[in-house]
Amino acid sequence: MQIIHYPNKTEWATLLKRPTQTVDDIEETVNQVFTEVQQKGDEAIKKYTSYFDGVVLDTSLVSAKEINEAIAQVPEKLQAAIKQAKHNIEAFHKAQKTHAVKVETTAGVTCWQEKRPIKKVGLYIPGGTAPLFSTVLMLAIPAQIAGCKDIVLCSPPNKAGHLAPEILYTAQLCGVTKIVKVGGIQAIAGLTFGTAQIPQVYKIFGPGNQFVTVAKQLATKYGVAIDMPAGPSELLVVADDSANASYVASDVLSQAEHGTDSQVILVSTSKRLLEKVSEDIENQIQFLPRQAIAERAIKNSKGILVENDKVALQLINTYGPEHFIICTKNDDFYVNGIQNAGSVFIGNYTPESAGDYASGTNHTLPTNGFSKAYSGVNLDSFLKNMTFQKISKQGLLHIGETIELMAEAEGLQAHKNAVSIRLKDLRK
């Protein structure tokens, strides 16, 4: 981990730059795959699954037999752990339900808002070096609570043409209606256009690599909504002398092992803490099965020494981290002052891993600074707000002239007439 002492604000933009390719570098590839999938459907899906994942599949659909065989392979203790996590995630997301809002804005004019589920949703579950069955929980649970009718899951197959048993077990546990062994750009394209095997959906959810992120953004050009831009994972930790350096190092490494393009930033007012965390990282990383991946990610990571908490908070809000851990003497200062973060973890005993798996909050979060404008996935992500209104005769008499005046001022005579014709009858 590179340590930087008291960087000038003019250096922050360069210092906090993510280790990602620009969209221009990968957009051409994404466009090519989208065009072929739109034109050739499953034929193109099969071609790119062979090219990117190294496996040729007769069918991309997961059968009931495959699901049953997968369930038998998941150890009972892990099944129990997944069920406990499911319980906590359900509890937190069910609590997000809200009632209809109904208001009489003026006598005889009633307006209200109700929520309706998005009927068809696609869930993208990364595979690759770490099949993320925990993401199935984070996406399928709120989709089911919201009442989504079609919940389509796509995930890349391994070299044997299978999905991880844990993914299949969790998917059936959480009410996924269709599981497809397709990943990457071709999965997003399939969900966007629909094929014989992959249903077209209205909204696509889920994290992925940079290619998946750009593919999701391209999907919006074809009328498909997405949850958010969610690329390589990232973590920012703010810690001072009150923090446990060993704990901080473990948090840094838990993020670093996600992938080689992950990034971790450690911000501190304590030089001693930065040095101690660096030492602990070197000690702990030796025992990780994914040591090589973590070591490459650590090269993208930085420890930043700042003058005081105020400067630290300014830098953190400038960065806008996906995950934000606070371990300081003055936690409340950061909790109250943070404006840009996907999810916040407070205190020495709140590891980011808790949010990744089982505390109850959702781990599908905005990256690349998008936390400045986007929320993480929540129950509302799977719902639409619809407004209704009903106006009585009395109500139209109250607001009719207002509508007429405004419509006429905008030069929209037909709008005015729609009111005037009714007022004329009411005033007879």
C-alpha positions in Angstrom: 0.0 0.0 0.0 1.4 3.4 -1.0 1.4 5.9 1.8 0.9 9.6 0.9 1.5 12.4 3.5 -0.7 15.5 3.6 -1.6 15.7 -0.1 -2.6 19.1 -1.4 -6.3 19.4 -2.5 -5.1 20.0 -6.1 -3.7 16.5 -6.0 -6.9 14.8 -4.8 -8.4 14.1 -8.2 -5.3 12.3 -9.4 -4.8 10.6 -6.0 -8.3 9.2 -5.8 -8.6 8.1 -9.4 -10.0 4.6 -9.8 -7.9 1.8 -11.4 -10.4 1.3 -14.2 -10.4 1.5 -18.0 -12.2 4.3 -19.6 -15.5 3.6 -21.3 -14.0 4.3 -24.7 -11.6 1.3 -24.1 -14.4 -1.2 -23.9 -17.5 0.3 -25.5 -16.6 -1.0 -28.9 -16.6 -4.6 -27.6 -19.9 -4.1 -25.8 -21.5 -2.6 -28.9 -20.4 -5.5 -31.0 -21.8 -8.1 -28.7 -25.1 -6.2 -28.3 -25.5 -5.9 -32.1 -25.0 -9.7 -32.6 -27.3 -10.7 -29.8 -30.0 -8.4 -31.1 -29.7 -9.9 -34.6 -28.9 -13.5 -33.8 -30.3 -14.2 -30.4 -29.2 -17.4 -28.7 -26.8 -18.2 -31.5 -24.8 -15.1 -30.5 -25.2 -15.9 -26.8 -23.7 -19.4 -27.4 -20.8 -17.9 -29.5 -19.8 -15.4 -26.8 -20.2 -17.9 -23.9 -17.8 -20.1 -25.8 -15.4 -17.2 -26.4 -15.5 -15.5 -23.0 -16.2 -18.5 -20.7 -14.6 -21.3 -22.6 -17.6 -23.6 -22.6 -20.2 -24.6 -25.3 -23.7 -25.2 -24.0 -26.6 -27.0 -25.8 -29.0 -24.9 -23.6 -28.4 -22.0 -21.3 -31.4 -22.8 -19.1 -30.9 -24.5 -15.8 -33.1 -27.5 -15.3 -35.0 -28.6 -12.2 -32.7 -31.7 -12.1 -29.6 -29.4 -11.9 -31.2 -27.4 -9.1 -32.0 -30.5 -7.1 -28.5 -31.9 -7.6 -27.0 -28.6 -6.5 -29.1 -28.5 -3.3 -27.7 -31.9 -2.3 -24.2 -30.5 -2.7 -24.6 -27.6 -0.3 -23.6 -28.5 3.3 -26.3 -28.3 5.9 -24.4 -25.8 7.9 -24.0 -23.5 4.9 -27.7 -23.9 4.1 -28.5 -22.8 7.7 -26.1 -19.8 7.4 -27.8 -18.7 4.1 -31.2 -19.0 5.7 -30.1 -16.9 8.7 -28.8 -14.2 6.3 -32.0 -14.5 4.3 -34.0 -13.8 7.5 -32.0 -10.7 8.4 -32.1 -9.3 4.8 -35.9 -10.0 4.6 -36.5 -8.2 7.9 -34.6 -5.1 6.9 -36.2 -4.9 3.4 -39.8 -5.7 4.6 -39.4 -2.7 7.0 -38.9 -0.5 4.0 -42.5 -1.0 2.9 -44.5 2.2 2.9 -48.3 3.0 2.8 -50.0 4.9 0.1 -49.9 8.7 0.4 -53.3 10.3 0.0 -53.9 14.1 0.1 -56.8 16.4 -0.6 -54.8 19.3 -2.1 -57.9 21.5 -2.2 -61.6 20.9 -1.6 -62.7 18.3 -4.1 -59.3 17.5 -5.5 -57.8 14.2 -4.2 -54.3 13.0 -5.2 -52.6 9.8 -4.1 -49.5 7.7 -4.7 -49.3 3.9 -4.7 -46.5 1.6 -5.5 -46.6 -1.2 -8.1 -43.9 -3.9 -8.6 -41.7 -4.0 -11.7 -43.1 -7.1 -13.3 -40.0 -8.4 -15.1 -36.5 -8.0 -13.6 -33.2 -9.5 -14.5 -30.6 -10.3 -11.8 -26.9 -10.4 -12.8 -24.8 -12.6 -10.5 -21.0 -12.4 -11.0 -19.2 -15.7 -11.3 -15.6 -15.7 -12.3 -13.1 -16.1 -9.5 -15.7 -15.9 -6.7 -19.3 -17.0 -7.5 -21.3 -14.5 -5.4 -24.3 -16.4 -4.1 -24.7 -13.7 -1.5 -25.7 -11.3 -4.3 -28.6 -13.7 -5.1 -29.9 -12.9 -1.6 -29.4 -9.2 -2.0 -31.4 -9.0 -5.3 -33.9 -11.8 -5.2 -35.2 -11.1 -1.7 -36.3 -7.5 -2.3 -37.6 -8.5 -5.7 -39.8 -11.2 -4.1 -41.0 -8.8 -1.3 -41.9 -6.2 -3.9 -44.0 -8.7 -5.8 -42.0 -8.9 -9.1 -43.7 -11.6 -11.3 -40.7 -12.7 -13.4 -37.3 -12.9 -11.7 -34.7 -14.0 -14.2 -31.2 -14.8 -12.9 -28.1 -14.8 -15.2 -24.7 -15.9 -14.1 -21.6 -17.2 -16.1 -21.0 -20.9 -16.2 -17.8 -22.5 -15.2 -15.6 -24.6 -17.6 -17.8 -27.6 -17.0 -20.9 -25.7 -18.0 -22.4 -25.4 -14.5 -23.2 -22.7 -11.9 -22.0 -22.9 -8.4 -24.3 -25.1 -6.3 -24.6 -22.3 -3.7 -26.0 -20.0 -6.4 -28.6 -22.5 -7.5 -29.6 -23.3 -3.9 -30.0 -19.7 -2.9 -31.9 -18.9 -6.1 -34.5 -21.5 -5.5 -34.7 -20.5 -1.9 -35.5 -16.9 -2.8 -38.1 -17.4 -5.5 -36.1 -16.9 -8.7 -38.4 -18.0 -11.6 -35.8 -18.7 -14.2 -32.0 -19.3 -14.0 -29.8 -18.9 -17.1 -26.1 -19.9 -17.5 -25.0 -16.8 -19.3 -22.6 -14.1 -18.1 -20.9 -10.9 -19.1 -21.9 -8.6 -21.9 -24.0 -11.3 -23.6 -26.1 -11.8 -20.5 -27.0 -8.1 -20.3 -27.7 -8.1 -24.0 -29.9 -11.1 -23.7 -31.9 -9.6 -20.9 -32.2 -6.3 -22.9 -33.5 -7.8 -26.2 -34.8 -11.2 -25.1 -34.1 -14.4 -26.9 -35.8 -17.8 -27.2 -34.1 -18.8 -23.9 -33.6 -15.5 -22.1 -36.8 -13.4 -21.3 -36.6 -9.7 -22.0 -36.9 -7.7 -18.7 -37.8 -4.2 -17.8 -34.9 -3.6 -15.3 -31.5 -5.1 -14.8 -29.8 -5.4 -11.4 -26.5 -6.6 -10.1 -22.8 -5.8 -10.0 -20.1 -6.9 -12.4 -16.8 -6.0 -14.0 -16.3 -3.0 -16.2 -17.6 -4.7 -19.3 -20.9 -5.6 -17.5 -21.1 -2.0 -16.2 -20.8 -0.5 -19.6 -23.2 -3.2 -21.0 -25.8 -2.1 -18.4 -25.4 1.5 -19.4 -25.9 0.6 -23.0 -29.0 -1.3 -22.1 -30.7 2.0 -21.1 -30.4 3.1 -24.7 -32.9 0.3 -25.6 -35.4 1.3 -23.0 -34.3 -1.1 -20.2 -33.7 0.5 -16.8 -30.8 -0.4 -14.5 -30.3 -0.3 -10.8 -27.1 1.8 -11.0 -23.6 1.8 -12.5 -21.9 -0.8 -10.3 -18.3 -1.8 -11.3 -15.3 -3.1 -9.4 -15.7 -3.0 -5.7 -14.1 -0.4 -3.4 -13.7 0.5 0.2 -12.6 3.6 2.1 -11.6 3.3 5.8 -11.1 6.3 8.1 -9.3 5.4 11.2 -7.2 7.0 13.9 -5.2 5.8 17.0 -8.4 4.5 18.6 -8.8 1.9 15.9 -7.5 -1.6 16.0 -4.9 -1.8 13.3 -5.3 -5.5 12.9 -9.0 -5.1 12.3 -8.4 -2.4 9.8 -5.9 -4.5 7.9 -8.4 -7.4 7.7 -11.0 -5.0 6.3 -8.6 -3.7 3.7 -7.7 -7.3 2.6 -11.4 -8.4 2.6 -12.0 -5.8 -0.1 -8.7 -6.4 -1.9 -9.5 -10.1 -2.4 -12.6 -9.3 -4.5 -10.6 -8.8 -7.6 -7.4 -7.3 -9.0 -9.3 -4.1 -10.0 -10.7 -3.5 -6.5 -9.5 -0.5 -4.6 -9.0 0.4 -1.0 -8.3 3.8 0.5 -7.2 4.2 4.1 -7.5 7.8 5.5 -6.0 8.7 8.8 -4.8 11.5 11.0 -2.3 9.1 12.6 1.0 8.2 10.9 1.6 5.5 13.4 -1.8 3.9 12.6 -1.0 3.9 8.8 2.4 2.2 9.4 0.9 -0.4 11.8 -1.9 -1.2 9.3 0.7 -1.6 6.5 2.6 -4.1 8.6 -0.5 -6.1 9.5 -1.5 -6.2 5.9 1.9 -7.8 5.0 1.4 -10.3 7.8 -2.2 -11.3 7.1 -1.9 -11.4 3.3 0.5 -14.4 3.5 -2.3 -16.7 4.7 -4.9 -15.8 2.1 -5.9 -18.4 -0.5 -6.5 -15.5 -2.9 -3.1 -13.9 -2.0 -2.1 -13.1 -5.6 -5.4 -11.3 -6.3 -5.2 -9.3 -3.0 -1.6 -8.3 -3.7 -2.5 -6.8 -7.1 -5.4 -5.0 -5.6 -3.2 -3.6 -2.8 -1.0 -2.0 -5.5 -4.0 0.1 -6.4 -4.6 1.1 -2.8 -3.4 4.0 -0.8 -2.9 5.1 2.7 -3.4 8.9 3.1 -2.3 10.9 6.1 -4.3 14.1 6.6 -4.1 17.0 9.0 -7.4 16.6 10.8 -10.9 15.1 10.7 -12.3 18.1 8.7 -9.8 17.5 5.9 -10.4 13.8 6.0 -14.2 14.2 5.7 -13.8 16.6 2.7 -11.5 14.1 1.0 -14.0 11.2 1.7 -16.9 13.1 0.3 -14.8 14.0 -2.8 -14.1 10.3 -3.4 -17.7 9.0 -2.7 -16.8 5.4 -1.7 -19.0 2.4 -2.3 -18.3 1.1 1.3 -17.2 3.4 4.1 -15.8 2.2 7.4 -15.5 4.6 10.4 -13.2 3.7 13.3 -12.3 6.9 15.1 -12.6 8.7 18.4 -15.2 11.0 16.8 -17.4 8.6 14.9 -20.4 10.9 15.1 -18.5 13.7 13.2 -18.2 11.4 10.2 -21.6 9.8 10.5 -23.3 13.2 10.5 -21.0 14.7 7.9 -20.8 12.0 5.3 -22.8 12.9 2.1 -21.4 10.5 -0.5 -21.2 6.8 0.4 -23.1 3.7 -0.6 -23.1 2.0 2.8 -21.5 3.0 6.1 -20.0 0.8 8.8 -19.4 2.2 12.2 -16.9 1.1 14.9 -14.3 -1.5 15.5 -16.8 -4.3 15.5 -18.7 -3.6 12.3 -16.7 -5.2 9.5 -17.7 -4.5 5.9 -18.1 -8.3 5.6 -21.2 -8.1 7.7 -23.0 -6.0 5.1 -21.7 -8.2 2.4 -23.5 -11.2 3.9 -25.8 -11.2 6.8 -26.5 -8.0 8.8 -29.5 -7.2 6.6 -28.5 -4.2 4.5 -28.0 -4.6 0.8 -24.5 -5.0 -0.7 -25.4 -3.9 -4.2 -24.0 -0.4 -4.2 -22.8 2.4 -6.5 -19.1 2.5 -7.3 -16.8 4.8 -9.2 -18.1 7.8 -7.3 -21.7 7.3 -8.3 -22.7 7.3 -4.6 -22.8 11.1 -5.1 -26.1 10.6 -7.0 -27.2 7.0 -6.7 -28.6 4.9 -3.8 -27.7 1.3 -3.2 -30.3 -1.3 -4.1 -33.3 -1.3 -1.7 -37.0 -2.4 -1.8 -38.0 0.8 -3.8 -35.6 -0.3 -6.5 -38.0 -3.0 -7.5 -41.1 -0.8 -7.3 -42.6 2.1 -9.3 -44.5 5.0 -7.8 -47.8 5.7 -9.6 -49.9 8.8 -8.9 -53.7 8.9 -9.1 -56.1 11.8 -8.8 -59.9 12.2 -8.7 -61.6 15.6 -9.0 -65.2 16.3 -8.1 -67.4 18.9 -9.7 -66.6 21.2 -6.7 -62.9 20.5 -7.1 -62.9 21.5 -10.8 -64.7 24.7 -10.0 -62.0 25.5 -7.5 -59.0 24.9 -9.8 -60.4 25.2 -13.2 -59.6 28.8 -13.8 -56.1 28.3 -12.6 -55.6 25.6 -15.2 -57.1 27.7 -17.9 -54.9 30.7 -17.2 -51.7 28.6 -17.1 -52.6 26.6 -20.3 -53.3 29.8 -22.2 -50.1 31.4 -21.0 -48.2 28.4 -22.5 -50.1 28.7 -25.7 -51.8 25.3 -25.3 -55.4 26.0 -26.2 -56.6 22.4 -26.3 -55.4 22.0 -22.7 -57.5 25.1 -21.8 -60.5 23.8 -23.7 -60.5 20.5 -21.9 -61.2 22.4 -18.7 -63.4 25.2 -20.2 -65.9 22.8 -21.8 -66.5 21.2 -18.4 -66.7 24.5 -16.5 -69.3 25.7 -19.0 -71.5 22.7 -18.2 -71.0 23.1 -14.4 -71.9 26.8 -14.5 -75.2 26.3 -16.3 
